[in-house]
Amino acid sequence: YKHGLELELYEVPLSDEYGFAECVFFQVVTDVLQRTYGAVYLVGLVEQDLLSKEKKVLVNPGARHPIKDPSIAETSGIFIATDRDAIVQCPAGGAFLGSAAPPPDTEPEDKDAKGRPGSKSRSSSHLHRASLLSSRSMMETRTSGRSFMSSKASSTGASEAE
């Protein structure tokens, strides 16, 4: 709970590299997680069409949601982080660290050999929950040793809300 109190929501422009590379949301999420050692989460996008100026806010747009080319739309990420400086993205011309492939479109059906539902010993939701707990544990380990992240925001006295 205490750790969650230290986190904020930030809207930050996405690196153009994600659009140029034709990434999908899942790939950008994993790239940011890799670069920040699990300390920063990308949870949504804000897309503004350059022609119509229409703005869309997409919270968890789906793993396969394409990141728009920068010549078509300005795209910002909605991040959960301790402070704005903790958000690290792929630099211009940099190496992409995210997953090469998004997860499959559908989950396999949970049926036994006779076609009865609910026979799997470990459901996909259980595995997902275990993965999230592992990520949270990794984030707590990383941030507990890096006290500058939480003290930096308080020392500047700035509260960034966009």
SULCOR-V940958 format. One record per residue. N is the residue number from 0. RES is the residue in one small letter. SS is DSSP state (helix for helix, strand for strand, loop for the rest). PHI is phi as a letter, one per 20 degrees, with the letter a starting at -180 (999 if undefined). D_LAST is the distance of its C-alpha to the last C-alpha in Angstrom with 2 decimals. Layout:
BEGIN
n=(N:N)
res=(RES:RES)
ss=(SS:SS)
phi=(PHI:PHI)
d_last=(D_LAST:D_LAST)
END
This chain:
BEGIN
n=(0:1:2:3:4:5:6:7:8:9:10:11:12:13:14:15:16:17:18:19:20:21:22:23:24:25:26:27:28:29:30:31:32:33:34:35:36:37:38:39:40:41:42:43:44:45:46:47:48:49:50:51:52:53:54:55:56:57:58:59:60:61:62:63:64:65:66:67:68:69:70:71:72:73:74:75:76:77:78:79:80:81:82:83:84:85:86:87:88:89:90:91:92:93:94:95:96:97:98:99:100:101:102:103:104:105:106:107:108:109:110:111:112:113:114:115:116:117:118:119:120:121:122:123:124:125:126:127:128:129:130:131:132:133:134:135:136:137:138:139:140:141:142:143:144:145:146:147:148:149:150:151:152:153:154:155:156:157:158:159:160:161)
res=(y:k:h:g:l:e:l:e:l:y:e:v:p:l:s:d:e:y:g:f:a:e:c:v:f:f:q:v:v:t:d:v:l:q:r:t:y:g:a:v:y:l:v:g:l:v:e:q:d:l:l:s:k:e:k:k:v:l:v:n:p:g:a:r:h:p:i:k:d:p:s:i:a:e:t:s:g:i:f:i:a:t:d:r:d:a:i:v:q:c:p:a:g:g:a:f:l:g:s:a:a:p:p:p:d:t:e:p:e:d:k:d:a:k:g:r:p:g:s:k:s:r:s:s:s:h:l:h:r:a:s:l:l:s:s:r:s:m:m:e:t:r:t:s:g:r:s:f:m:s:s:k:a:s:s:t:g:a:s:e:a:e)
ss=(loop:helix:helix:helix:helix:loop:loop:strand:strand:strand:strand:strand:strand:loop:loop:helix:helix:helix:helix:helix:loop:loop:loop:strand:helix:helix:helix:helix:helix:helix:helix:helix:helix:helix:helix:loop:loop:loop:loop:loop:strand:strand:strand:strand:strand:strand:strand:strand:strand:loop:loop:loop:loop:loop:strand:strand:strand:strand:strand:loop:loop:loop:loop:loop:loop:strand:loop:loop:loop:loop:loop:loop:strand:strand:strand:strand:strand:strand:strand:strand:strand:loop:loop:helix:helix:helix:loop:loop:loop:loop:loop:loop:loop:loop:loop:loop:loop:loop:loop:loop:loop:loop:loop:loop:loop:loop:loop:loop:loop:loop:strand:loop:loop:loop:loop:loop:strand:loop:loop:loop:loop:loop:loop:helix:helix:helix:helix:helix:helix:helix:helix:helix:helix:helix:helix:helix:helix:helix:helix:helix:helix:helix:helix:helix:loop:loop:loop:helix:helix:helix:helix:helix:helix:helix:helix:helix:loop:loop:loop:loop:loop:loop)
phi=(999:g:f:f:f:e:e:c:e:c:d:c:g:f:g:g:g:f:f:f:e:l:f:d:g:g:f:f:g:f:f:f:f:f:f:d:l:n:e:c:d:e:d:a:c:c:d:c:f:f:e:e:m:f:d:c:d:c:e:l:f:o:g:e:f:f:e:f:f:f:f:d:b:e:c:d:e:d:d:d:b:f:b:f:f:f:f:c:c:f:f:g:m:e:f:e:d:f:f:f:c:f:f:f:g:c:e:f:f:e:c:e:f:e:n:e:f:m:e:f:f:c:f:f:f:f:f:f:f:f:f:f:f:f:f:f:f:f:f:f:f:f:f:f:e:c:f:f:f:e:f:f:f:f:f:e:m:e:d:e:c:c)
d_last=(23.79:23.18:21.54:19.12:18.04:16.94:14.44:10.69:8.53:6.55:6.14:8.64:11.42:14.57:17.67:20.00:22.74:21.85:22.39:25.45:26.93:26.53:24.90:24.11:21.24:23.55:24.39:20.86:20.31:23.57:22.92:19.76:21.74:24.66:22.86:21.25:24.38:22.70:20.02:16.96:16.73:15.38:15.29:14.18:13.47:11.91:14.85:15.41:19.13:20.15:23.14:22.23:18.51:18.23:14.94:15.40:13.27:15.64:15.59:18.57:19.95:23.18:24.69:26.23:23.38:23.69:21.02:21.45:23.07:20.86:23.45:22.75:19.00:15.74:14.45:11.29:11.61:10.09:11.36:12.70:13.51:14.66:12.45:10.79:14.34:15.86:14.56:17.63:18.44:21.62:22.22:23.83:27.38:26.84:28.53:26.91:27.13:26.18:28.78:31.03:31.43:29.34:31.06:33.87:33.32:35.15:36.33:40.09:41.82:42.70:46.45:49.60:52.67:53.93:50.71:49.71:45.99:44.36:46.64:44.22:44.33:40.68:38.41:35.44:33.13:34.87:34.36:30.67:30.33:32.28:30.07:26.90:28.77:29.85:26.33:25.17:28.27:27.62:24.06:25.52:28.30:26.12:23.65:26.56:28.12:25.04:24.24:22.41:19.27:18.96:20.59:18.53:15.35:17.73:19.75:17.08:16.05:12.43:9.73:6.47:3.74:0.00)
END
